[in-house]
């Protein structure tokens, strides 16, 4: 991936789960960040690995329909901003925002074996506010769901030991 992803010139959607054995989040985020152009990510807590689960997300069709048929886009997330004990961000969607949440783990296990906690966020129009992850969080991200049940995520922030850090 490090050889080819920096040359990606078309929009790309990354879809993965928090506990995927084949694509652990620490490596997956390196791939995400290697893409220089337009990209979005959808991370699901405990999404099973495999073709049926990987093909099921409605966001895949919505992503293609937007880019090929000019249909409504998936939610676009603004920059995460930490203000004291809260995280805020903007989220733009042509169909409106329905919900948002913070997902975090404090586990020190290999990244694809960690247990995740979810905290609902406050949605006020296109402004999302959620408590900041705890100081001992080892990984966290925010998801935003639009009124047509399409979800996108912020990139995953990872701290502490990860699967690829372990021998």
Steps between C-alpha positions, in 0.01 A plus 500: 500500500778750579617475141164545326269698728697828475421497126122462541336784311132408518270524803530198729284360780665288770268251679619295797418377849674569828600140561586376151775236519618554142499882495583625852414865554857619555609371157169600345541861612847508343334401171228762546751777569715397200224603257563863406164585347131479578421219744250393762502226759231286664613309808246278677549366851534119480412477130556137395772427243382349172330565171137516622583748778740693278248536218201581721561867594257731317775762496684319222213543254434855619869588450499370142161654422625838615820489298357338186137617493517830695265369769521629860837462668581317820545732799817708481677543831686812601816513706479363853559772758570432865362764736576403858314181576302498172559422135309699241479472125274602218320251280340598171238280335248572226247281685576619855678345796310256724757381755865494598712314753847469646650150500806435713703229666729509800627147443869420461425176311603463135291756312269246336414338835397812691158560654337828392273743685250731329378840621218682322580846370279808494389600151391861451440552129842444345695538827603186690611513865618200700698455821871455427629146533644414840869575557579128496333439162729302270291556187190702410289634214168671437219376277231716342178355357277688259120488483518226235705281740834543320793517741850639463783520750779728595845347456592284800739659748730235643726531804689241700605149395341366184498163331787591268708631794501158662756235402 
